[in-house]
């Protein structure tokens, strides 16, 4: 066995030696490569950039572009960037639902895991359907033109009442089923962005009432939140409603301003959760006959921490 191994070693060494000698005698030829020609400087661009210049603008006559053609391209790019950014932020809010699902499911008992997780998944389907039917119209039906998303104004009808000689908006009347002249890229983009906030508010009560309400009751609640409760308050604050008009009508600063949903989303969801918890009461087994609280630990704390 050792002789065979030694023979194989000598053969391999011979091949390597022969290859090395061949390389020394006949070195590989190196082909001369011409240096690349300098890229032509970009026309009319002081930075010297070769992309994103005038040549990237599609015009009828490249040698004589008109101001309107150039401005059309600039406008298309501006609205496209705003739409993409709005959709991206909406998708990020949508992923917050995964956190809610993990927290609520991890803090419930194992026997209620499927029920709790199912509510967190279905709240988007239920809420989106209800918001599409009438929720979006009630909330944003009178908001008017959104300049950053195209400037069109199909959502232009708000139901108002007059008080003290002032007009106060209560709810919108355009955009039901996203039909008619509401078929617009800006309207649809705003629909997704507002829909994810609505569903965030609708999912807060699912944790407050977990383990003690039927799935059918949750479905009814989900439609009610998406079609009535959330859209009305959101209209008053974000949809040109009466709370946002307090500044213009009574000179109370800028009216009610909610930059990121502290009242529209979290207060509405929190109040709904509190009302539901009061009506339903505590979980069965939470208190003894003497009124002493009993600990009901969650079945999967790491899941709750991850959420």
C-alpha positions as CSV (number, residue, x, y, z in Angstrom):
1,X,0.0,0.0,0.0
2,X,2.8,2.4,0.9
3,X,4.6,1.6,-2.4
4,X,1.5,2.4,-4.4
5,X,1.1,5.7,-2.5
6,X,4.7,6.6,-3.1
7,X,4.3,5.8,-6.8
8,X,1.3,8.1,-7.1
9,X,3.2,10.9,-5.3
10,X,6.1,10.6,-7.7
11,X,3.8,10.7,-10.7
12,X,2.0,13.8,-9.5
13,X,5.3,15.5,-8.7
14,X,6.6,14.7,-12.2
15,X,3.5,16.3,-13.8
16,X,3.9,19.5,-11.7
17,X,7.6,19.7,-12.5
18,X,6.9,19.3,-16.2
19,X,4.2,22.0,-16.1
20,X,6.5,24.4,-14.4
21,X,9.3,23.9,-16.9
22,X,6.9,24.4,-19.8
23,X,5.7,27.7,-18.4
24,X,9.3,28.9,-18.0
25,X,10.2,28.0,-21.6
26,X,7.0,29.2,-23.2
27,X,5.5,32.0,-21.1
28,X,1.9,32.9,-22.0
29,X,1.6,35.7,-24.5
30,X,0.1,38.9,-23.1
31,X,-2.1,40.7,-25.5
32,X,-1.7,44.4,-25.6
33,X,-5.0,46.1,-24.9
34,X,-5.7,49.5,-26.0
35,X,-6.6,52.0,-23.3
36,X,-10.3,52.7,-23.4
37,X,-11.2,56.0,-24.9
38,X,-12.3,58.7,-22.6
39,X,-16.1,58.9,-22.2
40,X,-17.5,61.9,-23.9
41,X,-18.5,64.6,-21.5
42,X,-22.2,65.0,-20.9
43,X,-23.8,67.8,-22.7
44,X,-25.3,70.7,-20.7
45,X,-24.5,69.1,-17.3
46,X,-21.8,70.9,-15.3
47,X,-21.3,67.8,-13.1
48,X,-20.1,65.7,-16.0
49,X,-22.8,63.1,-15.4
50,X,-23.7,60.8,-18.2
51,X,-27.0,59.5,-16.9
52,X,-30.1,61.3,-15.9
53,X,-29.4,64.1,-18.4
54,X,-31.4,65.7,-21.2
55,X,-30.8,62.7,-23.5
56,X,-33.0,60.6,-21.1
57,X,-36.0,62.8,-21.7
58,X,-38.2,61.4,-24.5
59,X,-39.2,64.2,-26.9
60,X,-40.5,64.4,-30.4
61,X,-37.5,66.2,-31.7
62,X,-34.3,65.5,-29.6
63,X,-32.5,68.4,-31.2
64,X,-35.2,70.9,-30.3
65,X,-37.1,69.8,-27.2
66,X,-39.9,72.1,-26.1
67,X,-40.3,73.4,-22.5
68,X,-43.6,71.6,-22.2
69,X,-42.1,68.2,-23.1
70,X,-39.3,68.6,-20.5
71,X,-41.7,69.8,-17.8
72,X,-44.1,66.8,-18.5
73,X,-41.2,64.4,-17.9
74,X,-40.2,66.2,-14.7
75,X,-43.9,66.1,-13.5
76,X,-44.2,62.4,-14.3
77,X,-41.1,61.6,-12.4
78,X,-42.2,63.7,-9.4
79,X,-45.6,62.1,-9.1
80,X,-44.1,58.6,-9.7
81,X,-41.6,59.1,-6.8
82,X,-44.3,60.4,-4.5
83,X,-46.5,57.4,-5.3
84,X,-43.7,54.9,-4.8
85,X,-42.7,56.5,-1.5
86,X,-46.4,56.6,-0.3
87,X,-46.9,52.9,-1.2
88,X,-43.6,51.9,0.5
89,X,-44.6,53.6,3.8
90,X,-48.0,52.0,3.6
91,X,-46.5,48.6,3.2
92,X,-44.3,49.2,6.2
93,X,-47.3,50.1,8.3
94,X,-49.0,46.9,7.0
95,X,-46.1,44.8,8.4
96,X,-46.9,46.2,11.8
97,X,-49.8,43.8,11.8
98,X,-47.3,40.9,12.0
99,X,-46.1,42.4,15.3
100,X,-49.6,42.7,16.7
101,X,-50.3,39.1,15.7
102,X,-47.2,37.8,17.5
103,X,-47.8,39.9,20.6
104,X,-51.4,38.9,21.1
105,X,-50.9,35.3,20.2
106,X,-47.9,34.9,22.4
107,X,-49.7,36.3,25.4
108,X,-52.8,34.1,25.1
109,X,-53.2,30.6,26.3
110,X,-52.3,27.7,23.9
111,X,-56.0,26.7,23.5
112,X,-56.8,30.1,22.0
113,X,-53.8,30.5,19.7
114,X,-55.6,29.7,16.4
115,X,-58.5,32.0,17.3
116,X,-56.3,35.0,18.1
117,X,-54.0,34.5,15.1
118,X,-57.0,34.1,12.9
119,X,-58.5,37.4,14.0
120,X,-55.2,39.2,13.3
121,X,-55.0,37.8,9.8
122,X,-58.7,38.3,8.9
123,X,-58.9,41.9,10.2
124,X,-57.1,43.1,7.0
125,X,-59.5,41.3,4.7
126,X,-62.6,42.4,6.6
127,X,-61.3,46.0,7.1
128,X,-60.2,46.4,3.5
129,X,-63.5,45.3,2.2
130,X,-65.5,47.6,4.4
131,X,-63.2,50.5,3.7
132,X,-63.6,49.9,0.0
133,X,-67.4,49.8,0.2
134,X,-67.9,53.1,2.1
135,X,-65.2,53.8,4.7
136,X,-62.8,55.5,2.4
137,X,-65.6,57.7,0.9
138,X,-66.8,58.7,4.3
139,X,-63.3,59.6,5.4
140,X,-61.7,61.2,2.3
141,X,-64.7,61.9,0.1
142,X,-64.4,65.7,0.5
143,X,-60.7,66.1,1.0
144,X,-60.2,67.7,-2.5
145,X,-57.0,67.6,-4.5
146,X,-53.9,66.0,-3.2
147,X,-51.1,68.0,-4.9
148,X,-48.3,65.5,-4.1
149,X,-50.2,62.6,-5.8
150,X,-51.3,64.2,-9.0
151,X,-53.5,67.2,-8.0
152,X,-56.7,65.8,-9.4
153,X,-59.8,66.4,-7.3
154,X,-62.4,63.6,-7.7
155,X,-62.9,63.5,-3.9
156,X,-64.7,66.8,-3.8
157,X,-68.0,66.4,-2.0
158,X,-68.3,66.8,1.8
159,X,-71.5,66.7,3.8
160,X,-71.5,69.9,5.9
161,X,-73.6,71.7,8.5
162,X,-73.8,75.4,9.2
163,X,-73.3,76.6,12.8
164,X,-72.6,80.1,14.0
165,X,-72.4,81.2,10.4
166,X,-69.6,78.7,9.8
167,X,-69.5,75.5,7.7
168,X,-68.4,72.2,9.4
169,X,-67.7,69.0,7.5
170,X,-69.1,65.8,8.9
171,X,-68.3,63.1,6.3
172,X,-67.5,62.6,2.7
173,X,-69.8,61.7,-0.1
174,X,-67.5,60.7,-3.0
175,X,-65.5,57.6,-3.6
176,X,-67.9,54.8,-2.7
177,X,-66.6,51.5,-4.1
178,X,-63.7,53.6,-5.7
179,X,-65.9,53.9,-8.7
180,X,-66.8,56.6,-11.2
181,X,-64.3,59.5,-11.5
182,X,-62.6,58.2,-8.3
183,X,-60.6,55.8,-10.6
184,X,-57.4,57.8,-10.3
185,X,-53.8,56.9,-9.4
186,X,-53.7,59.4,-6.6
187,X,-57.0,58.3,-5.1
188,X,-55.9,54.6,-5.2
189,X,-52.5,55.4,-3.6
190,X,-54.2,57.4,-0.8
191,X,-56.7,54.5,-0.3
192,X,-53.9,52.0,0.5
193,X,-52.1,54.5,2.7
194,X,-55.3,55.3,4.7
195,X,-56.5,51.7,4.7
196,X,-53.4,50.4,6.6
197,X,-53.9,53.0,9.4
198,X,-57.6,52.0,9.6
199,X,-56.7,48.4,10.0
200,X,-54.2,49.3,12.7
201,X,-56.9,50.9,14.7
202,X,-59.3,48.0,14.1
203,X,-56.7,45.4,15.3
204,X,-56.0,47.0,18.7
205,X,-59.3,45.7,20.2
206,X,-58.5,42.2,19.2
207,X,-55.9,42.0,21.9
208,X,-58.0,43.7,24.5
209,X,-60.8,41.2,24.0
210,X,-58.8,38.2,23.2
211,X,-60.0,34.8,24.5
212,X,-63.5,36.0,25.3
213,X,-65.4,36.8,22.2
214,X,-66.7,34.8,19.3
215,X,-65.2,35.0,15.8
216,X,-68.6,36.1,14.4
217,X,-68.7,39.0,16.8
218,X,-65.2,40.0,15.7
219,X,-66.3,40.0,12.1
220,X,-69.3,42.3,12.8
221,X,-67.0,44.6,14.9
222,X,-64.4,44.7,12.1
223,X,-66.9,45.8,9.5
224,X,-68.3,48.4,11.9
225,X,-64.9,49.9,12.6
226,X,-63.9,50.0,9.0
227,X,-67.2,51.4,7.6
228,X,-68.4,53.7,10.3
229,X,-66.4,54.4,13.5
230,X,-62.9,55.0,12.1
231,X,-63.9,56.8,8.9
232,X,-66.0,59.4,10.7
233,X,-63.3,60.4,13.2
234,X,-60.6,60.3,10.5
235,X,-62.7,62.6,8.3
236,X,-63.0,65.1,11.1
237,X,-59.2,65.2,11.5
238,X,-57.6,64.2,8.2
239,X,-60.5,64.5,5.7
240,X,-61.3,68.3,6.0
241,X,-63.8,67.7,8.7
242,X,-65.0,70.0,11.5
243,X,-62.1,69.3,14.0
244,X,-59.5,70.3,11.4
245,X,-61.5,73.4,10.6
246,X,-61.5,74.8,14.1
247,X,-58.5,77.0,13.2
248,X,-60.1,78.5,10.1
249,X,-63.5,78.9,11.7
250,X,-62.7,80.0,15.3
251,X,-59.0,80.9,15.0
252,X,-58.0,78.1,17.3
253,X,-54.4,77.7,16.1
254,X,-54.4,75.3,13.1
255,X,-57.3,73.3,14.3
256,X,-57.0,69.7,15.4
257,X,-53.6,68.4,13.9
258,X,-52.7,64.8,14.1
259,X,-49.4,64.2,12.4
260,X,-49.0,60.4,12.7
261,X,-52.2,59.0,14.1
262,X,-52.0,59.5,17.9
263,X,-55.7,60.3,18.1
264,X,-57.1,59.1,14.7
265,X,-55.5,55.6,15.0
266,X,-54.4,54.9,18.5
267,X,-57.1,56.8,20.5
268,X,-59.9,55.4,18.3
269,X,-58.6,51.9,18.6
270,X,-57.9,52.3,22.3
271,X,-61.3,53.6,23.1
272,X,-62.9,50.8,21.1
273,X,-60.8,48.3,23.0
274,X,-61.7,49.8,26.4
275,X,-65.4,49.8,25.6
276,X,-65.3,46.2,24.4
277,X,-63.3,45.1,27.5
278,X,-65.8,46.8,29.8
279,X,-68.8,45.2,28.1
280,X,-67.3,41.7,27.9
281,X,-65.6,41.7,31.2
282,X,-62.5,39.8,32.4
283,X,-61.4,36.3,31.1
284,X,-63.0,33.3,32.8
285,X,-60.8,32.3,35.7
286,X,-59.1,35.6,36.0
287,X,-60.6,36.2,39.5
288,X,-61.4,33.9,42.3
289,X,-64.8,34.0,44.1
290,X,-63.2,36.4,46.6
291,X,-62.1,38.8,43.9
292,X,-58.4,37.9,44.0
293,X,-56.7,38.1,40.6
294,X,-55.2,35.0,39.2
295,X,-52.2,35.0,36.9
296,X,-52.9,33.7,33.4
297,X,-49.4,33.6,31.8
298,X,-49.0,33.6,28.0
299,X,-48.1,30.4,26.3
300,X,-45.1,31.7,24.4
301,X,-43.3,34.7,25.8
302,X,-40.5,34.8,23.2
303,X,-43.2,35.1,20.5
304,X,-44.6,38.1,22.3
305,X,-41.2,39.7,22.7
306,X,-40.5,39.2,19.0
307,X,-43.8,40.9,18.1
